[in-house]
Amino acid sequence: MPSQDKPRVILHIGGAKCGSSAIQAYLALNRDVLAGRGVAVPGVAMDFLSEVTGEQIWFFEDAVTSGDLPRIEMRLRSLCREAAERGFDSVVVSAENICNHPQLAPLLAGVLSDTEVRIVFYIRRQDDFLISSWQQWNLKRFASLEEFLSARVGRDAGWLRMIAAWADAFGDDRVTVRPFLRSALRNGDVIDDFFENIGMSQ
């Protein structure tokens, strides 16, 4: 049962290449306005002291790759406690790489077991994702597009597999999956869509 004295936690967990940068830039640019509405945008180190860029990507990546998962648990507990002390109603954590680490789902579910949680996950068509991934990240890593597709089709953008870990840990009712498709987004805009799906009008 969610505790009434704890702020709601919004986890924007991905996916990659699905409008995350736009959402994060908005969160950073409007952090003071959002704070006035009771919404905390923490810094890059999952605290209220570090630089605010709207995301915590490298905090999670560094903790996972170093095997220091207790650091995530400790920092998230501290963040929620301090947010409550500061009078915030909600905290937004945004890191599109979180969905790549299914072991984080039960960890975060345990930490947030008595907290109201909303998980937002954007997905895009796998063919669109793969072409975009090839153009941005993999052009110089593979000799050709055909070689890249041969290596990555079936491995990248496995949305159902990624979502299942979070639905299993938190429950289907706490996970919102949205298509990153202009015609499906509120006002054709991922920022408007994100705020609508966390229960806040712009």
C-alpha positions in Angstrom: 0.0 0.0 0.0 1.5 3.4 -1.0 2.5 5.6 1.9 0.7 9.0 1.9 3.7 10.8 3.2 6.1 9.7 0.4 6.3 11.5 -2.9 5.1 9.6 -6.0 8.0 8.4 -8.1 7.8 8.6 -11.9 10.3 6.3 -13.7 10.9 7.2 -17.3 12.9 4.1 -18.3 13.2 4.4 -22.0 13.4 3.3 -24.7 16.4 4.7 -26.4 15.8 6.8 -29.5 12.2 7.4 -28.4 12.2 11.1 -27.5 14.1 10.8 -24.2 16.4 13.7 -25.0 13.4 16.0 -25.6 11.7 15.0 -22.4 15.0 15.4 -20.4 15.8 18.8 -21.9 12.3 20.0 -21.0 12.7 18.7 -17.4 16.0 20.5 -17.0 14.8 23.7 -18.6 11.6 23.8 -16.5 12.9 22.4 -13.2 12.0 25.5 -11.2 8.5 25.7 -12.7 8.0 22.0 -12.0 9.3 22.5 -8.5 6.6 25.1 -8.0 4.1 22.5 -8.9 5.5 20.0 -6.4 7.6 18.0 -8.9 11.3 17.4 -8.2 13.8 17.0 -11.0 16.9 15.5 -9.4 20.5 16.0 -10.6 22.6 13.6 -12.6 23.7 11.8 -9.4 20.2 11.2 -8.2 20.4 13.9 -5.6 19.6 17.6 -5.0 23.2 18.8 -5.2 24.5 17.7 -8.6 24.0 19.3 -12.0 20.4 19.1 -13.3 20.3 17.9 -16.9 16.9 16.1 -16.7 18.5 12.6 -16.7 20.4 10.2 -14.5 21.7 7.9 -17.3 25.4 7.6 -16.2 24.5 7.2 -12.6 22.6 4.0 -13.4 25.1 2.9 -16.0 28.1 3.3 -13.8 26.4 1.6 -10.9 25.3 -1.4 -13.0 28.6 -1.9 -14.8 30.6 -1.7 -11.6 28.2 -4.1 -9.9 27.4 -1.5 -7.2 23.6 -2.0 -7.2 23.4 -1.1 -3.4 24.4 2.4 -4.4 21.2 2.7 -6.5 19.1 1.4 -3.6 20.7 3.8 -1.1 20.5 6.8 -3.4 16.9 6.2 -4.4 15.9 5.9 -0.7 17.8 9.1 0.1 16.2 10.9 -2.8 12.7 10.0 -1.8 13.3 10.9 1.8 14.8 14.3 0.9 12.1 15.0 -1.6 9.5 14.4 1.1 11.4 16.7 3.5 11.4 19.4 0.9 7.6 19.0 0.4 7.6 17.6 -3.1 4.6 15.5 -4.3 6.4 13.8 -7.1 10.0 12.9 -8.2 10.8 12.3 -11.9 13.7 9.9 -12.6 14.6 9.7 -16.3 17.2 7.3 -17.8 16.4 5.5 -21.0 19.1 2.9 -20.4 17.3 1.6 -17.3 15.2 -0.6 -19.6 18.3 -2.4 -20.8 19.0 -3.7 -17.2 16.1 -6.1 -16.2 17.8 -6.8 -12.9 16.9 -3.2 -11.8 13.2 -4.0 -12.0 13.0 -6.1 -8.8 15.6 -3.9 -7.1 13.6 -0.7 -7.6 10.3 -2.5 -6.9 11.7 -3.5 -3.5 12.9 0.0 -2.7 9.6 1.6 -3.8 7.3 -1.1 -2.4 5.4 1.4 -0.3 5.5 4.2 -2.8 3.2 5.2 -5.6 5.1 4.5 -8.8 4.3 5.3 -12.5 6.6 3.8 -15.1 6.6 5.3 -18.6 8.2 3.4 -21.5 8.2 4.7 -25.1 8.8 2.3 -27.9 9.2 2.6 -31.7 8.9 0.3 -34.6 11.9 -2.0 -34.6 12.8 -1.3 -38.2 12.8 2.4 -37.5 14.9 1.9 -34.3 17.4 -0.2 -36.1 17.9 2.2 -39.0 18.3 5.1 -36.6 20.7 3.1 -34.4 22.8 2.3 -37.5 22.9 5.9 -38.5 23.8 7.3 -35.1 25.9 4.7 -33.3 26.9 1.8 -35.6 27.9 3.3 -39.0 31.6 2.9 -38.2 31.3 -0.3 -36.3 30.0 -2.5 -39.1 31.2 -2.8 -42.7 27.7 -2.5 -44.1 24.0 -2.0 -43.1 23.5 -5.7 -44.0 26.2 -6.8 -41.6 24.7 -4.6 -38.9 21.2 -6.0 -39.4 22.5 -9.5 -39.4 24.2 -9.0 -36.1 21.4 -7.0 -34.3 18.0 -8.0 -35.6 16.3 -10.0 -32.8 18.7 -8.6 -30.2 18.0 -4.9 -30.2 14.6 -3.3 -29.4 13.1 -6.4 -27.9 10.4 -4.3 -26.3 8.2 -7.1 -25.0 11.1 -8.8 -23.2 12.1 -5.4 -21.7 8.6 -4.5 -20.6 7.9 -7.9 -19.1 10.6 -7.5 -16.4 9.0 -4.3 -15.2 5.4 -5.5 -15.4 6.4 -8.6 -13.4 8.2 -6.5 -10.7 5.7 -3.6 -10.4 2.4 -4.9 -11.8 0.8 -4.2 -15.2 -1.2 -1.3 -13.7 2.0 0.7 -12.9 3.5 0.5 -16.4 2.5 2.7 -19.3 3.8 1.8 -22.7 3.5 4.5 -25.4 4.3 4.3 -29.1 6.8 6.9 -30.2 4.8 7.8 -33.2 3.7 11.3 -34.0 0.1 10.3 -34.9 -0.2 8.5 -31.5 1.3 11.1 -29.3 -0.8 13.8 -27.6 -0.7 16.8 -29.9 1.9 14.9 -31.9 4.4 15.8 -29.2 6.3 13.5 -26.9 6.6 16.1 -24.1 2.8 16.7 -24.0 2.3 13.0 -24.2 4.7 12.3 -21.3 3.0 14.8 -19.0 -0.5 13.6 -19.8 0.6 10.0 -19.0 2.0 11.0 -15.6 -1.2 12.9 -14.8 0.0 16.4 -15.3 -1.2 18.9 -17.8 1.4 21.2 -19.3 
